[in-house]
Amino acid sequence: MSDELTDVYFDVVCPFAYLAMTQLAGRDGFRWRPVLLGGLLKEGGTTPNPWGSPGQGDALPLSPDKRAYIQLDAERHAALYGVPLRWHPDHPVRSLLPMRVLIALCEMDDHGVWLPAQHQGVALALYHAYWVDNLNLSDPEALTRVLNAAGAPGASLVAAANTDAIKATLTTATAAAAERGAFGVPTLWRDGRLAFGQDRVWDFLEQDRLWPAPASAPRPDAALDFWYDFSSPFAYMGGLRVQDAARRAGLTDDQVRWRPMLLGALFKAVGQANVPLETFSPAKQRYFQHELVRLAAAAGAPYRWPSRFPMRTTTALRVALLLEGEDRQRFSLRVFDAYWGEDQDISEESVLEGLLSELSLPTSLLEQAGSDESRKALITETSEAQSAGVFGAPTFVIPATGERFWGQDRLHLVCRALGT
């Protein structure tokens, strides 16, 4: 790792920040910078408390299925790291008071406040109190007890947290994080490079901690379903990596089933926005645009944001369904490249005809794709995706167990699940 320090923005109310900080504890090269997650969300133009239920003021609630999945994702990574995690029954509980307490322990530098190493144990104690003991840290008495047990002067810190100076400092620290492009926690920042999420910690540590060792023998009884739609840039990134990930787990190429679905219809069925990217804050949109460039470069694949977005993909999906095995995979990857790498209009039959010809596949598939039978096949496939618990793309499902993994950045978990 370079000598440049990495700033880590965190809030005790976030389970993924909890996971990140447990992995950074005791490591040199990181400055812990407390912020208020609710304030970051406001700075970015996102309403706080996405965990809320519809009707709770102006909250932006997650769907029940997505909320349950995110909880499961945190629990999977906690198990991977060997740290305890018990979901708080009242999550999210306001973290304003404990974060002000941490501000009271901070020192100043040219970029704001940071928590010295000798006080990082206090932050970890607060995380444990919330994410293991499920205490209400907005209760001054409960917070005082936790601080005292951590060897900190609880009463005086809680008193300091209620001063105007500490309140203002937390607000300023949160605004400074937002100015750097942070829109959530944990966010890592080093020399102009921004990364979001507990899984990106390992990039900064230059370690391959998340991935299992390659399988020593093939898995003839294993299989993996890869659900996708050409309209998703993240599905494109997943398609670029899924075969390599499956091989690492001991699967052969034909044990990965490429399963097209109509994402817009699925979103409508599960009550999700038709274009999720448009619901992101401007800062989050900018970040993921940079992430897509990084991911494509790492895969050695072409990428540029298309001039036509969102894209109508029904015909391309129907053609893919008419193909099988390696032909479906080759066609799908070529369509992804054409749209996300070359800005071609894949809703046009002439474009699809050219791609089929290029791959030496029958162009008569286009006529078949317009049949009632092909229309029904795509509807059926999309319904099967919903039945499997799919709510976005890409999603990877292990048919033997029903386990599902959402997002191209969860292939490390897919590998581990296939190997058990």
N, C-alpha and C positions, 0 to 999 in steps of 0.2 A: 504494500500500500504506500502511496506517496506520503510525503511529510505534511501536505496540506491537511488542515483539520476539516472534518465534516460536521456541519451543523445538523442536529436532529431536532425537529419540532414535534412536540408531543403534548398530549392531554390525557389524564388518567381515566377519562370516561370511555376511551376507545379501546376495544379488545385487541385490535391489530397493533396499536401503539404499545400496549402491554406486552405483546409477544415480541415486538422489536426491541424494547428496552431490556427485556430479560436476556436477549442475545447480545446486547451491547454492554451489559454490566461488566465492569472490570476491564474493558478494552480501552486502550489508548487511541487517540486520534479522533475522538468524537466530542463535540460540545453539545450538551443537553440544553435545549432552549424551550422552556415552558410557554405554551400559548393556550388560548381558550378556543376549543373547537367550534363552539357555537358562534363565536366572533368571526372565526375564519369563514364559516359558511355564510355569514351575513356579508362579510367583505366581498366574497365571491358572487353574491347575488343569489345564493341558495338559501331557502328557508330552513332554519334549524329543525332538528328532531325528525329525521326521515323514518324513525322507528315508531312514530306516533300512529294513532288510528285515525281514519277519516273523520272529519268533524272536530278534531282538536285544533281549534284556531286555524291558522294558515299553514299547518304542517304539510309536508310532502311525503306521505306514507309509502313505504315499500309494500309490495304485494305480500300476502302471507307466505306464499311459496318461496319468494326471493328472500324474505326475512329469515325463514327457517334455513335456507341454504347458506346464507352468510354466517349464521350462527354455527352451522355444521362445519363450514370452512375454517372458522376460527378454532373450533375444537380439534379438527384434523391437524392443524399446524401446532397446536398446543401439545398434542400427543407426539408429533414428530420431534418437537424440541424437548419433550420430557418435562414440561412445566404444568402445574395445575391450573385449571380454568373452570369456573362454575358460573354460568350465566346469571347475572343479577336479575332477580324477578321483577324489579321495578326499573330496569334499564330503559332509557337513560336517566340517571339521577344527575341533577345539576352539579357541575364540577367547579363552579365559580370560586367557592371558598377554598377547597384544597389547592387549586392552581394559584390563588393569591398567596397562600402559605408558601408554596414553592418559590414564588417571585420574591418573597421576603428573605429567602435563603440565597438568592442569586447575587452574582457580581456583575459589573458592567464592563463592556468593551465597546469598540467602535461600531459594532453591529447590534447592540442592544444588551439584553441580559442573558446570562448563562448560569447553569447550576454547577458549582464546583464538585469535583469528584467526591470530596468528603461528605457531601449532602445527597449524593445519588441514592444512597441507601434509604433515605426518607421517601424519595419518589417511588422506589420499589416497594416500600412498606405501604404506601397509599394504593399502589396498584394491587397488592396482595389483599388489602382490606376490601377493595371494591370487587375484584375479579375472582377472589377465592372465598373470602369471608362474607361477601355481599353486604357490607356495611353501608350506611347512608352517610357519605362524607360531607354532605351539606349540613349535617347536624353538628354544631360546634362541640358538643360534649363528646360525641363519638370520634370526631376528628382529633380532639385533644388527647383522648386515650391512645389512639393510633400513633400520634406523634411522640407522646411520652414513651410508649413501648419501643419506638425506634431510636430513642436516645436524644430526642429533640425537645426543646422547651415548648410543650404544647400550648399552654395558656397564653404565653407571650406571643407566639407565632399567630395564633388565632386572633389575638387582639391587633397585631400588626396588619393582618390581612384585611381588617376593616377600616384601615386608614385611607384617606384620599390618595396619598402618595402611592401606595401599593396598588390600589385600584387603577390609577392612571397608568402605572408602569405596565400592568398586564394588558391594558388596552393598547398601549404603544407597541409592546412586544408582538402582539397579535397582528397589528397593522403592518409592522416591519416584515413579518413572515409572509403576509399577503402580497406585499410589494415585490418580494422575491418570486412570487408565483405559486406559493403554497395555497392549496384549497382544502386540505384535509390533513389528517395525521395517520401514521407517521410520515413526515416529509423529510428527506435528506437533501442537503445542499452543500456542494463543494465547488468552489472556483467557477461559478456560473452554471454548474450542472445540477439539475433538479431531478429527484426520483421520489416516487410516491408508493408507499406500501411496505409492509414488513418483509415481504419476499425480496425486495430490492436491497435490503441490508447486505445480502451476500455479494451483490455486485460491487459494493463499495469495499467490502472486505476481501474481494477478489478470491472468493471461495465458492466451491460447487456443493455447498452444504445440503441443498434441497433434493438433489437427484440421487437415486440409489445406484449402487454398482450395477453395471450391465449384467443381464441374466447369463448364467454359465451354460444353460441348455435351452433348447426351444420349448415352447409351451403349446403342444398340439391341441390342448383342450380349451385354450383361451380365445377370446374374441373381444372386439371393441367396436362400438358404434360411434361414428363421428357425424353429428347433426350439424348442418350448415345451410346457409343461403348466400348466394353470390353478392347480396346487397350489403353484407357486413365486412368491414375491413379486418375486424378481429377474427372472423371466420377464415379469411384469406391467410392471416398469419398462422392460424391453427392448421390449415391445410398444408402449409409449407413445412410444418414440423411434426405432424401427427405420425407419419410413417417412421421417421427416425426414432421418435419416442417409443413407438410400439416395438420396433426392432430391439431397442435397448431392454425392453421388458421380456424379450424372448419370443415375440410374435412374428409371423411372416407377413408379408404385404397383403396377402389375400385374407388374413384374419382381421383386417380392419375394414369395416363396412362403411362406405361413404353414403350417407343418408340425407338427400336433399329434402328441405322443407320450406314452406312459404312463411317467412318470418313475420310479415305483416299480419297474416291471418292468425298466427300464433300469438302475437302481441295483443291483438284484439280479443282473443279468447281468454287470455290471462289478465286482461285489464291493464296493459302496459302501453306507454307512449309508442306511437308508430315509429318514431325516429329518436331513440334514446339519446343520441349524441346532442340533439337540439335541446334537451332538458338539462344538459351540463352547464355549469357556470362558465363564463368566458375563459377564466383561468384554467379550468379543467379541460375545456375543449382544446386550448392551446397546448396543454401538457400532452394529451393523448395524440395530438397531431405529431408532436415531436417523437413520442413513443413509437408510433407506427413507422416513422422514418428509421428509427433505430432498429426496430425489429426486422424490417425488410432488409436493411443493410447487413444485419447479422446473418440473415438467411441467404444473402447474395441474390435477392429477388428485386425486380423492378417495383417501384411504388411512387405514385403521385396522387394527390387528391383529385378525383375525377371532376370534370366540368358539369356532369349530370349526376346529381345526388339529391334525393334517393333515386334508385334505379328500379325499373320494372323488370323483374327477373323470372316471371312465371314460365315463359317459353323455354328459357335456358334450363330451368329446373325440371321441366317436363322432359326435355331431351335427355338430361342426365339420368332421369329415372328409367328411360327406355334402354339405357346402356347398363352393362353389368361389369363387375370386377374391375380389372385394370383399365378397361376402356372408360368406365365411368370416372375413375380417378384421373386419367389423363385428360379427359374432356373437362372435368371440373377445374383442374389446376390451370388449364389453358384459358378457360373463361375467367377465372380469377385474375390471371395475368393480364388478359385483354382489358378488363375493366379497371383494375386497381394499379396496373403498371403501365398501360398504354392508352388509357382514357377512351377506349372504344365503346360504342353504344351497343351493349349486349342485349338490348330490347329489340334490336333490329334483326329480322330473320336473315337478311343478307350478310350481316356480320357473323351470325352463328353458322350460316352455311359455309362461310370462308374458314371458320375455325374447324368445322367438321372435315372439310376437304384437306386442310393442312395436316390433320391427324389421320388421314386415310379412313375416315369413318363415313358411313352412308348418309348423304344429305337428305335422303327420303325420311329420315327421322323427324325432320321439321314438319312434314305433313302429318305424320303420326302424332306429333306433339299437340296438334290442334284438335284431336279427336276427343269425344266425350270420355272415352276410356282413360286417356291420359290426364284429362282434367280431374276425373274422379280419383285416379291414382295419387296425384299430388295432394288432394284433399285428405285422402286416407293416410298418407305418409305424415302429413302435418298433424293429424289427430293422434297418430301413434306417438309422435314426438311429445305432444301434450300429455298423453297417458304415461309416458316414461318420466314425467316431471320436468321436461325441458321448458325453459322460459326465456331463453336467449341463445345467441350463437357466438362462438361455437360451444356446443355441449358434447361431452364425451360420456358415454354410458357403457358400463360393463354388463352385458346381458345376463351373465351367470349369477350376478349378485344384485343387479339393479342399481348399483352405485353410479352416481352421476357427478360430473365435474364440469363446472361452467367457466369458460374463458381459456384462451390459448396459454395464459400464464399459469395454468394449473396442471399442465402435462406431467410435471414432476410427481404430483399426487396420483395421477393416472398410472404412471409407471410403478409406483410403490404398491398400489392396489392390485395391479395385474400380477405382481410378483408374490403376493401373499396367498 
